[in-house]
């Protein structure tokens, strides 16, 4: 992108000296698995059940439409990141395209989103652990999980990458095993079974709640697919960031088709859509339908792995975004300090501290404070995706042709359609009673960050005026 000199001089992006302190020790396999881990979250293993109950057998259509949206966002982000790899990623691109207010807003909102996720995943993981350790309090298990992931991130970026590599590997093997066994079951290669797709049409038909339910399901499905963008942040700490981003971006399409659309299609073919228990994993129910008795413990272990993966990557992502904000002087300069291993220690500790606060809130006030924190970050990722799309719309003409290693398809048509799609999801959230509060409180979070930016800018301009007056006065004397 044609911005290096001027933008860095005015503080538009993080300085190279600050960013180069991070150790570039992630490998290509780490970045690939980080991208996969971002796509396959705990939302697939449990949250898919709520989408199936709401939409019916056609639930995989909700995931297909959502998958297209996520692929478009990742393609746009990949285009910008491959041309200009940066730890700040889309926060830097928002700043370059729309101005300082956009970079400040995206950076702080994304950090806030992930520190809340850190606390939530610690609590969710502890809840899964209680299946085997029912006598240990939830808060103690939550603290233990968060502490372990904090130590992992503090040790080195390589240790983060290795943990994420194996977490993602477990999730992939589980999904692939389900797709293989589920296909054998549905297509009649299972002992005592014949080909049977009757659950796709009965009871109530393919879309028992109407075609509009497909779009309602998107509101839930989109939040189970977030996280693939973390790969563009992590890639900045890889030995070959451009190559890592290109490979991770190009493989997102196949992953979404296989892992989400394929697995949800099989779930609806194996199970009656109206027989799923609220809050239960449809994968457990499907394995049990196939007479695999140990499915409960298996999926509980995989769910725990998914929670730890999200907790691990969330802590990494939040700390790097905070590190970038500090490098721009939009957070305390002390947060730019790194250890001898190239890890931003203080940024990790502050991010994990908010996670601990969320765990305490979940224990002390689960129905008020903790619920408020979750709702206030609920739609933030959609605002981030919206700004990614707008940034790519603005920056594409500025990228030299030789830097376009990844291109957004049919620019600007698909970019504009993606922006319209994100607005449509936000509008649907406003009309759904169970998501309206998330939208309102997330908008409040956006307004708070914007207010903080303009207050900070006003204070800075006031200091500059006072300094100018003092200089003029001294010159007059």
Backbone torsions as a table, in degrees:
resi	resn	phi	psi	omega
1	UNK	NA	145.7	-175.1
2	UNK	-89.0	77.2	-174.9
3	UNK	-149.2	-2.7	-163.7
4	UNK	-55.6	-57.4	-172.8
5	UNK	-66.7	-58.5	-174.1
6	UNK	-62.2	-45.0	-175.7
7	UNK	-67.6	-35.9	179.3
8	UNK	-72.1	-33.9	179.4
9	UNK	-65.9	-32.9	-179.5
10	UNK	-94.5	9.5	178.3
11	UNK	81.1	19.7	-176.9
12	UNK	-69.0	-33.7	177.6
13	UNK	-130.3	169.2	179.8
14	UNK	-68.1	139.0	-178.6
15	UNK	-67.0	149.4	-179.7
16	UNK	-64.3	-34.7	-179.3
17	UNK	-62.6	-40.5	-179.9
18	UNK	-69.1	-46.7	-175.8
19	UNK	-68.7	-30.9	-177.2
20	UNK	-70.8	-10.6	176.8
21	UNK	-68.0	-25.1	178.9
22	UNK	-70.7	139.9	-177.4
23	UNK	-81.2	123.0	-179.1
24	UNK	-87.3	75.6	-174.0
25	UNK	-117.8	7.0	174.8
26	UNK	-79.6	142.6	178.4
27	UNK	-100.2	170.2	-179.9
28	UNK	-58.5	-41.0	-179.4
29	UNK	-64.2	-32.6	177.2
30	UNK	-65.1	-48.5	-177.5
31	UNK	-63.4	-40.8	178.2
32	UNK	-59.9	-45.2	-178.1
33	UNK	-72.3	-30.2	175.9
34	UNK	-64.1	-40.8	177.4
35	UNK	-64.6	-42.2	179.0
36	UNK	-65.8	-44.6	179.1
37	UNK	-59.7	-32.5	177.5
38	UNK	-69.2	-35.3	-178.7
39	UNK	-75.2	-41.3	-177.6
40	UNK	-95.7	97.0	178.6
41	UNK	-109.4	179.2	178.0
42	UNK	-62.0	-21.9	178.9
43	UNK	-61.3	-29.8	177.6
44	UNK	-70.9	-42.8	-173.8
45	UNK	-73.2	-29.4	-179.0
46	UNK	-119.0	-47.6	-174.7
47	UNK	-63.7	-24.8	-180.0
48	UNK	-62.4	-26.2	178.5
49	UNK	-62.7	-39.8	-179.6
50	UNK	-68.8	-34.1	177.3
51	UNK	-67.4	-42.1	179.4
52	UNK	-63.1	-41.8	179.7
53	UNK	-66.0	-32.9	-177.0
54	UNK	-80.9	-37.9	-174.1
55	UNK	-96.7	-39.4	-174.9
56	UNK	103.7	-162.0	-178.7
57	UNK	-57.7	-25.2	179.6
58	UNK	-81.5	17.3	-176.6
59	UNK	-59.5	-30.0	-179.4
60	UNK	-63.5	-21.4	175.8
61	UNK	-66.7	-37.3	176.3
62	UNK	-61.2	-42.2	178.8
63	UNK	-70.3	-31.8	178.1
64	UNK	-65.7	-46.8	179.4
65	UNK	-65.0	-44.3	178.5
66	UNK	-62.7	-40.4	178.7
67	UNK	-60.3	-40.4	177.5
68	UNK	-60.8	-43.0	-179.9
69	UNK	-62.2	-45.9	-179.3
70	UNK	-65.3	-39.3	177.5
71	UNK	-61.4	-42.2	178.8
72	UNK	-61.8	-45.2	180.0
73	UNK	-63.3	-44.5	179.9
74	UNK	-65.6	-35.3	179.1
75	UNK	-65.9	-43.2	178.3
76	UNK	-64.2	-44.3	179.9
77	UNK	-65.8	-40.3	177.9
78	UNK	-61.7	-38.1	177.7
79	UNK	-59.3	-48.0	-178.7
80	UNK	-70.8	-40.5	-176.2
81	UNK	-71.4	-36.4	178.2
82	UNK	-67.5	-33.8	179.0
83	UNK	-76.1	-27.8	-176.4
84	UNK	-152.3	77.7	-179.1
85	UNK	-60.7	136.7	-177.1
86	UNK	-156.5	140.5	175.3
87	UNK	-61.4	-31.7	178.6
88	UNK	-74.4	-18.4	175.9
89	UNK	45.9	-126.0	-172.6
90	UNK	-63.8	-21.4	175.1
91	UNK	-66.8	-41.2	176.1
92	UNK	-66.1	-40.4	-177.6
93	UNK	-68.9	-35.4	175.7
94	UNK	-64.4	-39.0	179.0
95	UNK	-65.6	-43.4	-178.0
96	UNK	-67.7	-33.7	-175.5
97	UNK	-89.5	-37.8	-171.7
98	UNK	-115.7	-15.7	179.5
99	UNK	119.2	173.6	-176.8
100	UNK	-60.0	-35.7	-177.2
101	UNK	-61.3	-36.8	-178.3
102	UNK	-70.7	-43.0	178.5
103	UNK	-63.6	-42.7	177.8
104	UNK	-61.9	-47.2	-176.8
105	UNK	-65.2	-48.7	-179.6
106	UNK	-62.5	-43.2	-178.7
107	UNK	-59.7	-49.3	-177.9
108	UNK	-72.6	-37.2	178.2
109	UNK	-65.0	-41.9	-179.4
110	UNK	-67.1	-39.3	175.9
111	UNK	-61.6	-45.3	-179.5
112	UNK	-62.7	-42.1	178.8
113	UNK	-56.8	-46.9	-174.4
114	UNK	-75.9	-32.9	178.6
115	UNK	-69.0	-30.5	174.2
116	UNK	-70.6	-40.1	177.2
117	UNK	-61.5	-38.3	178.9
118	UNK	-56.2	-49.9	179.4
119	UNK	-63.9	-41.7	-179.1
120	UNK	-64.0	-44.7	-178.2
121	UNK	-68.4	-32.9	176.2
122	UNK	-63.6	-41.7	178.1
123	UNK	-68.9	-42.7	-179.9
124	UNK	-63.9	-43.3	178.2
125	UNK	-62.9	-39.8	178.2
126	UNK	-64.1	-37.6	177.8
127	UNK	-62.2	-37.3	177.0
128	UNK	-69.6	-37.6	179.3
129	UNK	-64.2	-30.6	-177.8
130	UNK	-65.7	-13.8	174.1
131	UNK	-60.5	-34.7	-179.1
132	UNK	-103.5	-22.6	-177.6
133	UNK	-126.9	63.3	-173.8
134	UNK	-66.6	-20.5	-176.8
135	UNK	-82.1	-13.2	-178.9
136	UNK	-91.4	131.0	-178.2
137	UNK	-58.4	148.1	-178.9
138	UNK	-59.7	-43.3	-176.8
139	UNK	-63.8	-36.4	-179.6
140	UNK	-68.7	-41.4	176.6
141	UNK	-64.7	-39.5	178.7
142	UNK	-62.0	-45.8	178.9
143	UNK	-61.5	-40.1	-178.0
144	UNK	-65.0	-44.4	179.2
145	UNK	-63.4	-44.6	-179.7
146	UNK	-65.1	-39.3	178.8
147	UNK	-63.0	-43.1	179.8
148	UNK	-61.7	-43.5	179.9
149	UNK	-71.5	-31.2	176.0
150	UNK	-64.2	-45.8	178.9
151	UNK	-62.1	-40.7	178.4
152	UNK	-59.3	-45.8	-179.8
153	UNK	-70.6	-33.4	179.7
154	UNK	-70.2	-30.0	-174.7
155	UNK	-66.2	-54.4	177.7
156	UNK	-172.8	160.2	176.8
157	UNK	-69.1	-27.1	177.5
158	UNK	-65.0	-40.3	179.1
159	UNK	-66.3	-38.1	174.2
160	UNK	-59.1	-47.3	-178.2
161	UNK	-62.5	-39.8	179.9
162	UNK	-66.8	-44.4	177.9
163	UNK	-59.9	-45.1	-178.2
164	UNK	-67.0	-33.9	178.2
165	UNK	-60.8	-46.9	-177.2
166	UNK	-76.9	-34.9	174.5
167	UNK	-58.8	-49.2	-178.8
168	UNK	-64.7	-36.6	179.3
169	UNK	-60.9	-42.4	179.3
170	UNK	-62.8	-43.8	179.8
171	UNK	-63.9	-41.4	-179.2
172	UNK	-65.2	-45.1	-179.7
173	UNK	-61.9	-38.3	180.0
174	UNK	-65.7	-47.2	-179.8
175	UNK	-63.3	-43.0	179.8
176	UNK	-63.9	-40.0	178.2
177	UNK	-63.7	-40.7	178.7
178	UNK	-64.6	-44.0	-179.2
179	UNK	-63.2	-39.6	179.0
180	UNK	-66.5	-51.6	-178.4
181	UNK	-66.9	-40.6	179.3
182	UNK	-63.6	-37.7	178.4
183	UNK	-66.2	-42.5	177.4
184	UNK	-60.5	-39.6	-178.6
185	UNK	-68.2	-47.7	-174.9
186	UNK	-71.5	-37.8	-175.5
187	UNK	-88.2	7.5	171.2
188	UNK	86.7	16.9	177.9
189	UNK	-97.6	8.9	179.7
190	UNK	-91.7	143.3	-179.8
191	UNK	-54.3	126.8	178.0
192	UNK	75.9	13.2	-178.5
193	UNK	-120.5	151.9	170.4
194	UNK	-121.8	165.4	-179.0
195	UNK	-57.1	129.4	-174.8
196	UNK	-148.7	114.9	175.7
197	UNK	-119.7	24.0	-175.3
198	UNK	-64.0	-28.3	-179.3
199	UNK	-66.7	-17.1	179.4
200	UNK	-76.3	-13.5	-177.5
201	UNK	-125.2	-8.8	-177.8
202	UNK	-142.1	146.4	-6.3
203	UNK	-85.0	151.2	173.9
204	UNK	90.9	-6.3	179.6
205	UNK	91.7	-178.4	-176.0
206	UNK	-64.2	-40.3	178.0
207	UNK	-126.3	78.2	-174.7
208	UNK	-64.1	-23.2	-179.6
209	UNK	-103.3	15.1	178.0
210	UNK	90.7	159.8	-178.7
211	UNK	-66.1	-25.4	178.5
212	UNK	-63.9	-23.8	179.6
213	UNK	-65.3	-26.8	177.8
214	UNK	-59.1	-42.4	-178.2
215	UNK	-76.2	-31.2	173.9
216	UNK	-64.7	-37.0	179.4
217	UNK	-66.0	-26.2	179.8
218	UNK	-61.5	-36.9	-178.5
219	UNK	-59.0	-38.0	178.4
220	UNK	-80.4	-42.8	-175.0
221	UNK	-63.5	-35.6	-174.9
222	UNK	-63.0	-31.8	-177.3
223	UNK	-79.4	-15.4	176.6
224	UNK	-85.2	-10.9	-177.3
225	UNK	-104.7	-3.5	-177.0
226	UNK	-70.4	152.8	175.9
227	UNK	122.4	-17.2	-179.9
228	UNK	-62.5	-28.4	-178.3
229	UNK	-66.8	-16.4	178.9
230	UNK	-59.5	-30.0	-178.8
231	UNK	-59.5	-34.0	-179.1
232	UNK	-72.6	-25.5	175.4
233	UNK	-77.6	-45.9	-179.6
234	UNK	-65.1	-33.4	-176.5
235	UNK	-61.7	-26.0	178.3
236	UNK	-64.4	-18.3	177.7
237	UNK	-105.7	21.2	174.3
238	UNK	-98.5	158.8	-178.7
239	UNK	-64.6	-36.3	178.4
240	UNK	-125.3	80.0	-172.9
241	UNK	-59.5	-41.3	-177.7
242	UNK	-63.9	-46.1	179.8
243	UNK	-63.1	-41.4	-179.4
244	UNK	-62.8	-41.7	-178.9
245	UNK	-67.3	-44.0	-178.5
246	UNK	-59.5	-47.2	-177.6
247	UNK	-67.1	-42.1	-179.0
248	UNK	-66.2	-39.9	-178.0
249	UNK	-66.9	-42.5	-175.7
250	UNK	-71.4	-20.3	-177.0
251	UNK	-94.7	-3.5	-177.9
252	UNK	-63.3	-38.3	-176.6
253	UNK	-58.3	-52.0	-177.7
254	UNK	-61.9	-37.5	-178.5
255	UNK	-64.4	-45.3	-178.1
256	UNK	-65.7	-43.3	179.6
257	UNK	-60.8	-46.9	-176.2
258	UNK	-71.8	-52.9	-169.6
259	UNK	-77.1	-40.6	-176.3
260	UNK	-92.0	-60.7	-174.9
261	UNK	-64.5	-43.5	-179.7
262	UNK	-64.0	-47.7	-176.5
263	UNK	-70.3	-39.4	179.9
264	UNK	-68.7	-36.5	175.5
265	UNK	-59.5	-44.8	179.8
266	UNK	-66.6	-38.0	178.1
267	UNK	-59.1	-45.0	-177.8
268	UNK	-72.6	-22.4	176.8
269	UNK	-80.2	-30.0	-177.8
270	UNK	-84.3	-39.2	-171.9
271	UNK	-113.4	142.7	168.8
272	UNK	-63.4	131.0	-172.9
273	UNK	-62.9	-27.7	-175.9
274	UNK	-95.7	10.8	-178.4
275	UNK	-105.5	2.1	-177.9
276	UNK	-79.6	131.4	179.1
277	UNK	-78.8	137.0	178.5
278	UNK	-58.0	133.8	177.6
279	UNK	82.3	-9.4	-179.4
280	UNK	-90.5	153.5	178.9
281	UNK	-79.1	123.8	177.4
282	UNK	-66.2	-23.8	178.1
283	UNK	-67.2	-40.3	176.2
284	UNK	-61.5	-45.9	179.8
285	UNK	-61.7	-38.9	-179.8
286	UNK	-67.6	-43.3	177.8
287	UNK	-63.1	-40.0	178.8
288	UNK	-66.5	-35.1	176.6
289	UNK	-63.4	-29.8	178.1
290	UNK	-87.4	10.6	177.2
291	UNK	64.5	33.3	173.7
292	UNK	-97.8	99.8	-167.6
293	UNK	-68.8	-28.3	-176.6
294	UNK	-89.3	16.0	-176.6
295	UNK	-62.5	-37.2	-177.0
296	UNK	-59.6	-50.0	179.7
297	UNK	-67.0	-38.4	179.4
298	UNK	-60.3	-51.5	-176.6
299	UNK	-71.4	-27.8	174.7
300	UNK	-64.6	-41.3	177.8
301	UNK	-65.8	-41.3	179.3
302	UNK	-67.9	-39.2	176.1
303	UNK	-61.5	-39.9	176.6
304	UNK	-63.6	-41.6	177.1
305	UNK	-60.8	-42.6	179.2
306	UNK	-63.4	-40.5	178.7
307	UNK	-65.4	-42.7	179.1
308	UNK	-66.7	-36.9	177.8
309	UNK	-62.0	-45.9	179.6
310	UNK	-66.0	-39.3	177.9
311	UNK	-64.3	-43.8	-179.6
312	UNK	-64.0	-50.9	-178.9
313	UNK	-70.5	-32.7	178.0
314	UNK	-63.8	-41.9	179.0
315	UNK	-66.6	-40.6	176.7
316	UNK	-60.9	-49.7	-175.8
317	UNK	-65.0	-45.1	-179.7
318	UNK	-61.9	-42.8	-178.3
319	UNK	-66.5	-38.5	179.8
320	UNK	-69.7	-37.5	178.4
321	UNK	-66.8	-39.0	177.4
322	UNK	-66.2	-38.4	177.4
323	UNK	-61.1	-42.3	179.1
324	UNK	-66.3	-44.1	178.5
325	UNK	-60.1	-39.5	178.2
326	UNK	-67.0	-37.4	177.8
327	UNK	-64.2	-24.2	177.0
328	UNK	-91.9	3.1	-176.1
329	UNK	66.1	30.7	175.8
330	UNK	-107.2	8.0	171.8
331	UNK	-151.8	171.5	-177.5
332	UNK	-55.3	134.1	179.4
333	UNK	-62.3	-22.7	-179.9
334	UNK	-64.3	-21.5	-178.7
335	UNK	-75.8	-6.3	177.2
336	UNK	-86.8	-7.1	179.6
337	UNK	-65.0	135.1	178.7
338	UNK	-123.4	157.0	179.4
339	UNK	-80.5	178.3	178.1
340	UNK	-64.5	-22.0	178.3
341	UNK	-88.0	5.1	178.0
342	UNK	78.3	29.0	-178.5
343	UNK	-109.1	131.6	178.0
344	UNK	-75.0	85.0	-169.6
345	UNK	-59.5	-49.4	-175.3
346	UNK	-67.7	-36.1	177.6
347	UNK	-65.6	-37.7	177.1
348	UNK	-66.7	-45.3	-177.4
349	UNK	-64.7	-41.2	179.6
350	UNK	-66.7	-41.7	179.3
351	UNK	-64.1	-42.0	178.9
352	UNK	-68.9	-30.4	178.2
353	UNK	-60.8	-42.2	177.5
354	UNK	-64.2	-35.2	175.5
355	UNK	-61.0	-41.7	177.3
356	UNK	-63.4	-39.0	178.1
357	UNK	-61.5	-41.3	178.5
358	UNK	-63.7	-39.7	178.3
359	UNK	-62.6	-43.3	177.8
360	UNK	-62.5	-42.1	178.9
361	UNK	-62.4	-38.0	178.7
362	UNK	-66.1	-30.4	-179.7
363	UNK	-82.8	-42.1	-174.8
364	UNK	-83.9	-43.5	-173.4
365	UNK	-141.1	69.2	-174.6
366	UNK	-66.6	-30.1	-174.7
367	UNK	-91.9	-8.0	-179.1
368	UNK	-122.9	-74.6	-175.3
369	UNK	-63.6	-51.0	-177.9
370	UNK	-63.7	-42.3	178.8
371	UNK	-64.1	-38.7	177.3
372	UNK	-62.0	-44.2	-179.8
373	UNK	-62.1	-43.1	179.3
374	UNK	-63.7	-46.2	-178.6
375	UNK	-67.3	-34.3	-177.5
376	UNK	-71.0	-12.2	177.1
377	UNK	-113.9	1.1	-171.1
378	UNK	-59.0	-42.8	-176.0
379	UNK	-104.5	5.2	-175.5
380	UNK	-60.3	-38.8	-177.5
381	UNK	-62.8	-30.1	177.2
382	UNK	-68.8	-37.5	175.8
383	UNK	-65.6	-37.7	177.0
384	UNK	-64.1	-45.8	178.7
385	UNK	-62.8	-36.2	178.5
386	UNK	-62.4	-44.1	-179.8
387	UNK	-70.7	-30.0	174.5
388	UNK	-61.9	-46.0	-179.4
389	UNK	-64.1	-43.6	179.8
390	UNK	-65.6	-38.9	178.9
391	UNK	-62.1	-43.4	179.6
392	UNK	-66.0	-36.5	177.6
393	UNK	-59.3	-39.5	-177.8
394	UNK	-81.2	-39.9	-171.2
395	UNK	-83.1	-24.2	-175.5
396	UNK	-50.6	-46.5	-179.7
397	UNK	-65.2	-17.9	-177.7
398	UNK	-89.5	-11.1	-176.3
399	UNK	-83.4	124.2	177.2
400	UNK	-60.2	148.3	-176.1
401	UNK	-58.6	-36.8	-177.4
402	UNK	-71.9	-10.2	178.8
403	UNK	-98.2	-4.5	-178.7
404	UNK	-84.8	74.0	179.3
405	UNK	-79.6	-24.4	172.9
406	UNK	-126.5	130.0	-178.9
407	UNK	-117.8	136.3	172.2
408	UNK	-70.3	132.9	-177.1
409	UNK	-68.6	143.1	173.2
410	UNK	46.8	44.0	176.5
411	UNK	-64.1	137.4	0.5
412	UNK	-97.1	9.3	-172.2
413	UNK	-61.9	-52.1	-178.0
414	UNK	-68.2	-30.3	175.8
415	UNK	-63.1	-46.4	-180.0
416	UNK	-65.8	-38.7	177.6
417	UNK	-65.8	-36.5	177.1
418	UNK	-64.8	-43.1	177.3
419	UNK	-60.0	-44.1	178.5
420	UNK	-63.6	-38.4	178.6
421	UNK	-63.5	-40.6	178.7
422	UNK	-66.0	-41.5	176.0
423	UNK	-61.1	-38.3	179.9
424	UNK	-64.2	-39.8	178.3
425	UNK	-65.4	-42.3	177.8
426	UNK	-61.9	-38.8	178.4
427	UNK	-65.9	-41.0	177.7
428	UNK	-63.6	-36.9	177.1
429	UNK	-61.2	-35.0	-179.5
430	UNK	-68.6	-28.7	-178.0
431	UNK	-91.8	-15.6	179.0
432	UNK	-89.9	125.1	-174.8
433	UNK	-62.5	-32.1	-177.1
434	UNK	-83.9	-7.4	177.1
435	UNK	-118.9	-6.2	-176.8
436	UNK	-60.9	-42.0	-179.1
437	UNK	-64.7	-35.0	177.1
438	UNK	-62.4	-43.3	-179.7
439	UNK	-64.6	-46.6	-177.4
440	UNK	-63.1	-47.0	-178.4
441	UNK	-70.3	-32.1	175.9
442	UNK	-68.5	-37.7	174.5
443	UNK	-63.4	-36.3	175.7
444	UNK	-62.9	-39.4	177.1
445	UNK	-63.0	-42.8	178.1
446	UNK	-60.9	-46.1	-179.8
447	UNK	-62.8	-37.3	179.1
448	UNK	-63.9	-43.9	179.9
449	UNK	-67.0	-42.1	177.6
450	UNK	-61.9	-42.1	177.6
451	UNK	-61.1	-41.5	178.6
452	UNK	-61.9	-39.9	179.2
453	UNK	-62.7	-49.1	-176.2
454	UNK	-70.3	-33.3	174.1
455	UNK	-64.1	-42.8	178.8
456	UNK	-64.1	-41.2	179.8
457	UNK	-66.9	-40.1	178.6
458	UNK	-63.2	-43.0	179.6
459	UNK	-64.0	-39.1	179.8
460	UNK	-66.3	-42.3	179.7
461	UNK	-67.6	-34.6	177.8
462	UNK	-65.5	-42.8	177.0
463	UNK	-62.5	-38.1	-179.6
464	UNK	-66.0	-39.9	178.4
465	UNK	-65.1	-43.0	179.1
466	UNK	-62.5	-40.1	179.1
467	UNK	-65.3	-39.1	178.4
468	UNK	-64.5	-42.6	178.5
469	UNK	-61.2	-42.9	-179.7
470	UNK	-63.5	-40.7	-179.7
471	UNK	-66.5	-41.8	178.2
472	UNK	-62.7	-41.4	179.0
473	UNK	-63.0	-41.7	179.1
474	UNK	-67.3	-37.1	179.6
475	UNK	-67.5	-35.7	178.9
476	UNK	-66.2	-35.5	178.9
477	UNK	-69.3	NA	NA
